[in-house]
Amino acid sequence: MELKYSDDVKLQINITEKMKQDYRECGECARVVGGDGKDCDGCSLNVDIEGLGLCEIPLVTEKLEDRV
């Protein structure tokens, strides 16, 4: 998938099965009350872009959830 920031700046992201798996696991951990959650340090989505993790970018989450 490609995120276009301007005519000259584009970000190409290859969504892998590992990324989808990490995203699902994170969602499962978030639903556990009192749980520790998933450690972002070992996550394949732990890439900071303009202060956001990949999993926080709406177009990426749509792709991770297979909605696109």
MARDOMI-163522 format. One record per atom (N, C-alpha, C): atom name; z negated, y, x; residue in three letters. Coordinates in steps of 0.1 Angstrom, whole numbers, plus 5000, padded with zeros to 4 digits. Atoms other than C-alpha are relative to their C-alpha. Example, Ala and Ser with C-alpha at 12.3 -4.5 7.8 and 13.67 -1.06 7.14 Angstrom:
pt at=N	up=5000	north=4988	east=5009	aa=ALA
pt at=CA	up=4922	north=4955	east=5123	aa=ALA
pt at=C	up=5000	north=5012	east=5009	aa=ALA
pt at=N	up=5000	north=4989	east=4991	aa=SER
pt at=CA	up=4929	north=4989	east=5137	aa=SER
pt at=C	up=4992	north=5011	east=4992	aa=SER
This chain:
pt at=N	up=5000	north=4988	east=5008	aa=MET
pt at=CA	up=5000	north=5000	east=5000	aa=MET
pt at=C	up=5000	north=5012	east=5009	aa=MET
pt at=N	up=4999	north=4987	east=4992	aa=GLU
pt at=CA	up=5006	north=5036	east=5011	aa=GLU
pt at=C	up=4993	north=5011	east=4992	aa=GLU
pt at=N	up=5006	north=4988	east=5005	aa=LEU
pt at=CA	up=4984	north=5066	east=5005	aa=LEU
pt at=C	up=5007	north=5012	east=5006	aa=LEU
pt at=N	up=4993	north=4988	east=4994	aa=LYS
pt at=CA	up=5003	north=5099	east=5009	aa=LYS
pt at=C	up=4991	north=5012	east=4999	aa=LYS
pt at=N	up=5008	north=4988	east=4999	aa=TYR
pt at=CA	up=4983	north=5129	east=5020	aa=TYR
pt at=C	up=5009	north=5013	east=5000	aa=TYR
pt at=N	up=4990	north=4989	east=5000	aa=SER
pt at=CA	up=5013	north=5152	east=5026	aa=SER
pt at=C	up=5013	north=4994	east=5004	aa=SER
pt at=N	up=4986	north=5005	east=4996	aa=ASP
pt at=CA	up=5050	north=5149	east=5034	aa=ASP
pt at=C	up=5000	north=4994	east=5014	aa=ASP
pt at=N	up=5000	north=5005	east=4987	aa=ASP
pt at=CA	up=5041	north=5143	east=5070	aa=ASP
pt at=C	up=4989	north=4990	east=5003	aa=ASP
pt at=N	up=5011	north=5009	east=4997	aa=VAL
pt at=CA	up=5009	north=5122	east=5067	aa=VAL
pt at=C	up=4999	north=4989	east=4989	aa=VAL
pt at=N	up=5001	north=5012	east=5009	aa=LYS
pt at=CA	up=5008	north=5087	east=5051	aa=LYS
pt at=C	up=4991	north=4990	east=5007	aa=LYS
pt at=N	up=5009	north=5010	east=4996	aa=LEU
pt at=CA	up=4982	north=5060	east=5054	aa=LEU
pt at=C	up=5005	north=4987	east=4995	aa=LEU
pt at=N	up=4995	north=5013	east=5004	aa=GLN
pt at=CA	up=4995	north=5024	east=5053	aa=GLN
pt at=C	up=4988	north=4991	east=5001	aa=GLN
pt at=N	up=5011	north=5009	east=5001	aa=ILE
pt at=CA	up=4969	north=4999	east=5042	aa=ILE
pt at=C	up=5005	north=4986	east=4995	aa=ILE
pt at=N	up=4997	north=5014	east=5003	aa=ASN
pt at=CA	up=4974	north=4961	east=5042	aa=ASN
pt at=C	up=4988	north=4994	east=4994	aa=ASN
pt at=N	up=5012	north=5006	east=5006	aa=ILE
pt at=CA	up=4950	north=4946	east=5016	aa=ILE
pt at=C	up=5001	north=4985	east=5002	aa=ILE
pt at=N	up=5000	north=5015	east=4997	aa=THR
pt at=CA	up=4941	north=4911	east=5028	aa=THR
pt at=C	up=4991	north=4993	east=4990	aa=THR
pt at=N	up=5009	north=5008	east=5008	aa=GLU
pt at=CA	up=4923	north=4883	east=5010	aa=GLU
pt at=C	up=4986	north=5002	east=5004	aa=GLU
pt at=N	up=5014	north=4997	east=4995	aa=LYS
pt at=CA	up=4893	north=4889	east=5032	aa=LYS
pt at=C	up=4994	north=5013	east=4994	aa=LYS
pt at=N	up=5005	north=4987	east=5006	aa=MET
pt at=CA	up=4891	north=4925	east=5020	aa=MET
pt at=C	up=4996	north=4998	east=4985	aa=MET
pt at=N	up=5003	north=5002	east=5014	aa=LYS
pt at=CA	up=4893	north=4913	east=4984	aa=LYS
pt at=C	up=4987	north=4992	east=4998	aa=LYS
pt at=N	up=5012	north=5008	east=5000	aa=GLN
pt at=CA	up=4866	north=4887	east=4991	aa=GLN
pt at=C	up=4987	north=5008	east=5003	aa=GLN
pt at=N	up=5011	north=4991	east=4997	aa=ASP
pt at=CA	up=4843	north=4913	east=5007	aa=ASP
pt at=C	up=4997	north=5009	east=4989	aa=ASP
pt at=N	up=5002	north=4991	east=5011	aa=TYR
pt at=CA	up=4848	north=4936	east=4978	aa=TYR
pt at=C	up=4993	north=4993	east=4988	aa=TYR
pt at=N	up=5006	north=5008	east=5010	aa=ARG
pt at=CA	up=4839	north=4909	east=4953	aa=ARG
pt at=C	up=4985	north=4997	east=5003	aa=ARG
pt at=N	up=5014	north=5003	east=4996	aa=GLU
pt at=CA	up=4808	north=4899	east=4973	aa=GLU
pt at=C	up=4991	north=5012	east=4999	aa=GLU
pt at=N	up=5007	north=4988	east=5001	aa=CYS
pt at=CA	up=4797	north=4935	east=4975	aa=CYS
pt at=C	up=4996	north=5003	east=4985	aa=CYS
pt at=N	up=5003	north=4997	east=5014	aa=GLY
pt at=CA	up=4800	north=4939	east=4937	aa=GLY
pt at=C	up=4989	north=4990	east=4995	aa=GLY
pt at=N	up=5010	north=5010	east=5004	aa=GLU
pt at=CA	up=4780	north=4907	east=4932	aa=GLU
pt at=C	up=4986	north=5004	east=5005	aa=GLU
pt at=N	up=5013	north=4996	east=4995	aa=CYS
pt at=CA	up=4752	north=4919	east=4955	aa=CYS
pt at=C	up=4995	north=5013	east=4993	aa=CYS
pt at=N	up=5005	north=4988	east=5006	aa=ALA
pt at=CA	up=4751	north=4953	east=4938	aa=ALA
pt at=C	up=4994	north=4997	east=4986	aa=ALA
pt at=N	up=5005	north=5003	east=5013	aa=ARG
pt at=CA	up=4744	north=4936	east=4905	aa=ARG
pt at=C	up=4986	north=4994	east=5000	aa=ARG
pt at=N	up=5012	north=5006	east=4999	aa=VAL
pt at=CA	up=4713	north=4919	east=4918	aa=VAL
pt at=C	up=4989	north=5010	east=5001	aa=VAL
pt at=N	up=5011	north=4990	east=5000	aa=VAL
pt at=CA	up=4682	north=4939	east=4909	aa=VAL
pt at=C	up=4990	north=4996	east=5011	aa=VAL
pt at=N	up=5009	north=5002	east=4989	aa=GLY
pt at=CA	up=4659	north=4943	east=4939	aa=GLY
pt at=C	up=5006	north=4993	east=5012	aa=GLY
pt at=N	up=4994	north=5006	east=4989	aa=GLY
pt at=CA	up=4684	north=4927	east=4962	aa=GLY
pt at=C	up=5003	north=5009	east=5011	aa=GLY
pt at=N	up=4997	north=4992	east=4988	aa=ASP
pt at=CA	up=4693	north=4939	east=4997	aa=ASP
pt at=C	up=5014	north=5005	east=5000	aa=ASP
pt at=N	up=4987	north=4996	east=5000	aa=GLY
pt at=CA	up=4729	north=4943	east=4989	aa=GLY
pt at=C	up=5008	north=4994	east=5012	aa=GLY
pt at=N	up=4991	north=5005	east=4989	aa=LYS
pt at=CA	up=4758	north=4935	east=5013	aa=LYS
pt at=C	up=5000	north=5010	east=5011	aa=LYS
pt at=N	up=5000	north=4992	east=4988	aa=ASP
pt at=CA	up=4757	north=4948	east=5048	aa=ASP
pt at=C	up=5014	north=5005	east=5003	aa=ASP
pt at=N	up=4987	north=4994	east=4998	aa=CYS
pt at=CA	up=4786	north=4972	east=5053	aa=CYS
pt at=C	up=5005	north=4998	east=5014	aa=CYS
pt at=N	up=4996	north=5002	east=4986	aa=ASP
pt at=CA	up=4786	north=4967	east=5091	aa=ASP
pt at=C	up=5009	north=4988	east=5002	aa=ASP
pt at=N	up=4991	north=5012	east=4998	aa=GLY
pt at=CA	up=4802	north=4933	east=5087	aa=GLY
pt at=C	up=5011	north=4999	east=4991	aa=GLY
pt at=N	up=4989	north=5000	east=5011	aa=CYS
pt at=CA	up=4826	north=4942	east=5059	aa=CYS
pt at=C	up=5013	north=5005	east=5006	aa=CYS
pt at=N	up=4987	north=4997	east=4995	aa=SER
pt at=CA	up=4863	north=4943	east=5065	aa=SER
pt at=C	up=5005	north=5014	east=4994	aa=SER
pt at=N	up=4996	north=4987	east=5006	aa=LEU
pt at=CA	up=4865	north=4975	east=5043	aa=LEU
pt at=C	up=4992	north=5012	east=5006	aa=LEU
pt at=N	up=5008	north=4990	east=4993	aa=ASN
pt at=CA	up=4841	north=4994	east=5066	aa=ASN
pt at=C	up=5008	north=5009	east=5009	aa=ASN
pt at=N	up=4992	north=4991	east=4992	aa=VAL
pt at=CA	up=4866	north=5020	east=5077	aa=VAL
pt at=C	up=4998	north=5014	east=4993	aa=VAL
pt at=N	up=5002	north=4986	east=5005	aa=ASP
pt at=CA	up=4858	north=5057	east=5073	aa=ASP
pt at=C	up=5012	north=5008	east=5000	aa=ASP
pt at=N	up=4988	north=4991	east=5001	aa=ILE
pt at=CA	up=4886	north=5079	east=5061	aa=ILE
pt at=C	up=4995	north=5013	east=4992	aa=ILE
pt at=N	up=5004	north=4987	east=5006	aa=GLU
pt at=CA	up=4877	north=5116	east=5054	aa=GLU
pt at=C	up=4986	north=4998	east=4993	aa=GLU
pt at=N	up=5014	north=5001	east=5006	aa=GLY
pt at=CA	up=4840	north=5106	east=5048	aa=GLY
pt at=C	up=4999	north=4989	east=4990	aa=GLY
pt at=N	up=5000	north=5011	east=5010	aa=LEU
pt at=CA	up=4849	north=5077	east=5024	aa=LEU
pt at=C	up=5003	north=4987	east=5007	aa=LEU
pt at=N	up=4996	north=5013	east=4996	aa=GLY
pt at=CA	up=4849	north=5040	east=5030	aa=GLY
pt at=C	up=5012	north=4996	east=4992	aa=GLY
pt at=N	up=4988	north=5004	east=5007	aa=LEU
pt at=CA	up=4881	north=5022	east=5020	aa=LEU
pt at=C	up=4996	north=4996	east=4986	aa=LEU
pt at=N	up=5004	north=5005	east=5013	aa=CYS
pt at=CA	up=4862	north=5006	east=4991	aa=CYS
pt at=C	up=4996	north=5012	east=4990	aa=CYS
pt at=N	up=5004	north=4989	east=5009	aa=GLU
pt at=CA	up=4854	north=5041	east=4977	aa=GLU
pt at=C	up=5013	north=5008	east=4996	aa=GLU
pt at=N	up=4987	north=4993	east=5003	aa=ILE
pt at=CA	up=4891	north=5052	east=4974	aa=ILE
pt at=C	up=5006	north=4994	east=4988	aa=ILE
pt at=N	up=4996	north=5006	east=5012	aa=PRO
pt at=CA	up=4902	north=5047	east=4938	aa=PRO
pt at=C	up=5013	north=4992	east=5001	aa=PRO
pt at=N	up=4987	north=5008	east=4999	aa=LEU
pt at=CA	up=4938	north=5035	east=4946	aa=LEU
pt at=C	up=4998	north=4987	east=5008	aa=LEU
pt at=N	up=5003	north=5012	east=4992	aa=VAL
pt at=CA	up=4924	north=5010	east=4971	aa=VAL
pt at=C	up=4992	north=4990	east=4991	aa=VAL
pt at=N	up=5008	north=5009	east=5009	aa=THR
pt at=CA	up=4898	north=4996	east=4946	aa=THR
pt at=C	up=5009	north=4994	east=4989	aa=THR
pt at=N	up=4990	north=5006	east=5010	aa=GLU
pt at=CA	up=4926	north=4992	east=4920	aa=GLU
pt at=C	up=5007	north=4988	east=5006	aa=GLU
pt at=N	up=4992	north=5011	east=4993	aa=LYS
pt at=CA	up=4945	north=4971	east=4945	aa=LYS
pt at=C	up=4990	north=4988	east=5003	aa=LYS
pt at=N	up=5010	north=5010	east=4997	aa=LEU
pt at=CA	up=4913	north=4952	east=4955	aa=LEU
pt at=C	up=4997	north=4992	east=4987	aa=LEU
pt at=N	up=5003	north=5006	east=5013	aa=GLU
pt at=CA	up=4907	north=4944	east=4918	aa=GLU
pt at=C	up=5013	north=4994	east=4994	aa=GLU
pt at=N	up=4987	north=5005	east=5005	aa=ASP
pt at=CA	up=4944	north=4934	east=4914	aa=ASP
pt at=C	up=5004	north=5007	east=4987	aa=ASP
pt at=N	up=4996	north=4992	east=5012	aa=ARG
pt at=CA	up=4948	north=4961	east=4887	aa=ARG
pt at=C	up=5014	north=5007	east=5002	aa=ARG
pt at=N	up=4987	north=4994	east=4997	aa=VAL
pt at=CA	up=4980	north=4974	east=4904	aa=VAL
pt at=C	up=5010	north=4990	east=5003	aa=VAL
